[in-house]
């Protein structure tokens, strides 16, 4: 499936990806079930959904750090899913990952420069002085003063530690950078700085991003394409502008309604109900127990991704919902009745 609104050939292609984890004797939990997604070169594809939707499982499997039950993950024309050492194969093809928690991602014993240069040591052999010089160059690229090169992670702020992990991701000269909740642990001002840094590096280095997040504000700020994941299945894919302007799937609509606006023009509406159990997903549409538009066929028939309004969506009633939303936008809101002078007098 080609991602909607793409501007380049796919750098990465995921086909029918299923991921399962062993939970007991002869028991397993399928966290991802048949996901297909294209990541166009030069794009930022955001993969969003609630906790437990399978976002991080997909991220780790792409870079060879997580299991794959079935399916393919093709990077630059090579399927890393069948490689004997998937992590090494993904790294050699230019895939790297930035995790949510930079503290646990960095070795507390290593100075900053050593942590940054670690991905280069095997792939790009060089003298120690050259490695040090390259690490300091990368520090400048991400806005860190090279005088901090000998510091340990505990001597840095959270934002500085995340800049170190971004510099380390660049050290391997990547093509695809997976950002797994990379800004969710940062406060708002630092988050915005890191997002601006990522956008600049993308332009200057010619990078492609897979941005894993549940932060809708960050997604809108950085993504060019959005894929919505619910209980291990993609339910909608679209260009960011269309995704925000006209969401088609009820789950996408609920995610957007849960985001407060700066203007305060609408009340925040948290998504009702609990995410289902991925070990025992409901029959039919996985979202139907929480969906206000559900009908009988939603409970028994699983919807397939199909094109509606020029983008893929997995919803039996997508056209009807789109028509209802259009009608709601075009129907004028009745004006509040004016108080008569007598009414006003009576309230004084």
C-alpha positions in Angstrom: 0.0 0.0 0.0 1.4 3.4 -1.0 1.2 6.0 1.7 -1.2 8.7 0.8 0.3 12.0 -0.4 3.8 10.8 -0.6 6.4 12.8 -2.5 9.1 10.1 -3.1 9.6 6.4 -3.6 9.3 4.2 -0.5 12.5 4.0 1.5 10.8 1.4 3.7 8.0 -1.0 3.0 6.2 -3.0 5.7 4.0 -5.8 4.4 1.5 -7.9 6.5 3.6 -7.4 9.6 2.5 -9.5 12.6 4.3 -9.4 16.0 3.6 -11.8 18.8 5.1 -12.1 22.3 5.2 -15.4 24.3 3.2 -14.9 27.5 3.2 -18.5 28.9 3.4 -22.1 28.0 2.0 -22.3 24.4 0.5 -18.9 24.8 1.3 -15.7 23.0 0.0 -12.2 22.6 -0.3 -10.8 19.1 0.6 -7.1 19.5 0.5 -6.3 15.8 -1.7 -8.1 13.3 -1.2 -7.6 9.6 0.2 -4.0 9.3 1.2 -2.7 5.9 2.8 0.7 5.5 5.1 2.6 3.2 7.5 5.2 4.4 8.4 7.5 1.5 12.0 8.8 1.3 12.3 12.3 2.7 9.0 12.1 4.6 8.0 12.1 8.3 5.5 9.4 8.8 3.8 9.5 12.2 2.4 6.3 13.7 -0.1 7.2 16.4 -2.4 5.5 18.9 -3.0 4.9 22.5 -0.6 2.9 24.7 -0.9 -0.8 23.8 -1.7 -0.2 20.2 1.5 -1.7 19.0 3.5 1.4 17.9 6.7 0.6 19.8 6.5 -3.1 18.8 6.6 -2.0 15.1 9.4 0.5 15.7 11.6 -2.2 17.4 10.9 -4.8 14.8 11.9 -2.5 11.9 15.3 -1.9 13.4 15.7 -5.6 14.3 15.3 -5.3 18.1 11.9 -7.0 18.3 10.3 -10.2 17.1 8.5 -10.8 13.8 5.9 -13.5 13.6 5.3 -13.0 9.8 5.6 -10.4 7.1 8.4 -8.4 5.6 10.3 -5.2 6.4 12.0 -4.0 3.3 14.6 -1.2 3.5 16.1 0.1 0.3 14.9 -3.1 -1.5 16.3 -5.6 1.1 14.1 -7.6 3.4 15.6 -7.4 6.9 13.0 -9.7 8.3 14.8 -12.7 6.9 18.3 -11.6 7.8 20.2 -13.9 10.3 21.1 -10.8 12.4 18.2 -8.4 11.8 19.6 -5.6 14.0 23.0 -5.6 12.2 21.2 -5.8 8.8 19.0 -2.8 9.6 21.9 -0.8 10.9 23.9 -1.5 7.8 21.0 -0.3 5.7 20.9 3.0 7.6 18.2 2.4 10.2 18.6 3.8 13.7 16.3 4.5 16.6 16.0 7.3 19.3 14.2 6.1 22.4 11.8 7.9 24.7 14.1 7.8 27.8 17.6 9.1 27.0 18.8 8.3 30.5 18.3 4.5 30.1 19.6 4.7 26.5 23.0 6.1 27.5 25.7 4.1 29.4 26.3 6.0 32.6 30.0 5.1 32.6 30.7 6.7 29.2 31.5 10.3 28.5 29.3 12.1 26.0 31.7 11.8 23.1 32.1 8.1 23.6 28.3 7.5 23.7 27.9 9.5 20.5 30.5 7.7 18.5 29.6 4.2 19.5 27.6 3.4 16.4 30.6 4.2 14.2 33.2 2.1 15.8 32.6 -1.1 13.9 31.2 0.4 10.6 33.8 3.2 10.2 37.1 2.3 11.8 39.4 5.2 12.5 41.9 6.5 15.0 40.6 7.6 18.4 41.4 11.2 17.7 39.3 11.1 14.5 36.4 9.5 16.4 36.6 12.2 19.1 36.7 15.0 16.4 33.6 13.5 14.7 31.8 13.3 18.0 32.5 16.9 18.7 31.3 17.9 15.2 28.0 16.0 15.8 27.6 17.8 19.1 27.7 21.1 17.3 25.2 19.8 14.8 22.7 19.1 17.6 23.3 22.3 19.6 25.7 21.0 22.2 28.9 22.7 23.2 31.9 20.4 22.5 33.3 21.4 25.9 30.7 19.0 27.4 32.3 16.0 25.6 33.8 14.5 28.8 30.6 14.8 30.9 28.6 11.8 32.0 24.8 11.5 31.3 23.9 12.4 34.9 25.6 15.7 34.5 23.3 16.8 31.6 19.7 18.0 31.6 16.9 15.9 30.0 17.0 18.0 26.8 20.8 17.7 26.6 20.7 14.0 27.0 18.1 13.7 24.2 20.4 15.8 22.0 23.2 13.3 22.8 21.0 10.4 21.6 20.1 12.3 18.4 23.8 13.0 17.8 24.5 9.3 18.3 21.7 8.4 15.8 23.4 10.6 13.3 26.8 9.1 13.9 25.9 6.0 11.9 25.0 8.1 8.9 21.4 6.9 8.8 18.7 7.1 6.1 15.8 6.2 8.3 15.5 7.4 11.9 12.9 5.9 14.1 11.8 8.3 16.9 10.0 6.2 19.5 8.2 8.7 21.7 11.4 10.7 21.5 9.9 14.0 22.8 7.1 12.7 25.1 9.2 12.8 28.3 10.3 16.5 27.8 8.6 19.6 29.0 6.8 21.7 26.3 9.6 24.3 25.7 12.3 21.7 25.4 10.0 19.5 23.3 9.5 22.3 20.8 13.3 22.9 20.6 13.9 19.2 19.9 11.2 19.1 17.2 12.7 22.2 15.5 16.1 20.5 15.7 14.8 17.3 14.1 13.1 19.3 11.3 16.4 21.1 10.6 18.4 17.9 10.6 15.9 16.2 8.3 16.4 19.0 5.7 20.2 19.2 6.0 20.9 15.5 6.2 18.2 14.2 3.9 16.7 12.0 6.5 13.5 10.1 6.7 11.6 9.8 10.0 9.2 7.3 11.5 7.7 9.3 14.3 6.1 7.1 17.0 3.9 9.2 19.3 0.7 9.7 21.2 1.3 13.5 21.3 -1.1 14.9 18.7 0.5 18.4 19.0 3.9 17.1 18.1 2.5 15.0 15.3 0.8 17.9 13.7 4.0 20.0 14.0 6.4 17.5 12.4 4.6 14.9 10.4 3.8 14.8 6.6 1.8 11.6 6.8 -0.1 10.0 9.7 -1.0 6.3 10.2 -3.5 5.6 13.0 -3.1 2.3 14.9 -5.7 0.7 17.1 -5.1 -2.7 18.8 -2.4 -3.7 16.3 -4.3 -2.7 13.2 -4.0 0.4 11.0 -7.4 2.1 10.8 -6.6 5.2 8.8 -3.7 6.7 6.8 -3.6 10.2 5.4 -1.6 13.4 4.8 -1.4 15.4 8.0 -3.5 18.4 6.8 -6.3 16.1 5.6 -6.0 14.0 8.8 -6.6 17.1 11.0 -9.1 18.8 8.7 -11.3 15.8 8.0 -10.6 12.6 10.0 -12.6 9.7 8.7 -12.4 7.0 11.2 -14.3 7.4 14.5 -11.1 6.6 16.5 -9.2 9.3 14.7 -12.0 11.7 15.4 -11.9 10.8 19.1 -8.1 11.2 19.3 -8.4 14.7 17.8 -11.3 15.7 20.1 -9.2 14.7 23.1 -6.6 17.4 22.2 -7.2 20.8 23.8 -6.9 23.9 21.6 -4.9 27.0 22.4 -7.9 29.2 21.5 -10.2 27.3 23.8 -12.8 27.1 21.1 -13.9 23.7 22.0 -13.9 21.6 25.2 -11.5 18.7 25.4 -13.4 15.4 25.1 -11.3 12.5 26.4 -11.8 9.2 24.6 -14.3 7.1 26.5 -13.9 3.4 27.4 -10.7 1.3 27.8 -8.5 0.0 25.0 -9.4 -3.6 24.4 -7.2 -6.6 25.3 -4.7 -7.3 22.5 -4.6 -10.9 23.7 -8.3 -11.2 23.2 -9.4 -8.5 20.7 -13.2 -8.1 20.1 -14.8 -9.7 17.0 -15.5 -7.5 14.0 -14.2 -4.0 14.2 -11.8 -3.8 17.1 -13.0 -0.3 17.9 -16.7 -1.1 17.9 -17.1 -1.4 21.7 -16.1 2.3 22.0 -17.6 3.6 18.8 -20.7 5.9 18.8 -21.4 5.0 15.2 -21.4 1.2 15.5 -24.1 -0.9 13.9 -24.6 -4.7 13.9 -22.2 -5.5 11.1 -19.4 -3.7 13.0 -19.7 -6.3 15.7 -19.3 -9.3 13.4 -17.4 -8.2 10.3 -13.8 -6.8 10.4 -13.4 -3.8 8.1 -10.6 -3.8 5.5 -8.6 -0.8 4.6 -10.2 0.8 1.6 -10.0 4.2 -0.1 -12.5 6.8 1.0 -12.0 10.5 0.1 -8.7 9.5 -1.5 -7.1 7.8 1.6 -7.2 4.4 3.2 -9.6 3.9 6.1 -10.9 0.8 7.8 -14.5 1.6 8.7 -17.8 0.1 7.4 -19.5 3.5 7.7 -16.8 5.9 6.6 -18.9 7.5 3.8 -21.9 7.9 6.1 -19.8 9.5 8.8 -18.1 11.8 6.3 -21.6 12.9 5.0 -22.8 13.5 8.6 -19.7 15.6 9.4 -20.1 17.6 6.3 -23.7 18.3 7.1 -22.8 19.3 10.7 -20.3 21.8 9.3 -22.7 23.4 6.8 -25.8 23.6 9.1 -26.1 27.0 10.6 -26.2 27.2 14.4 -29.4 28.9 15.6 -28.8 32.2 17.2 -29.6 32.5 20.9 -32.9 34.4 21.5 -32.5 38.0 22.5 -33.8 38.9 25.9 -36.7 41.3 25.9 -36.6 44.5 27.9 -39.1 43.1 30.3 -37.0 40.0 30.9 -34.0 42.1 31.5 -35.9 44.3 34.0 -37.1 41.2 35.7 -33.6 40.0 36.3 -32.4 43.2 37.8 
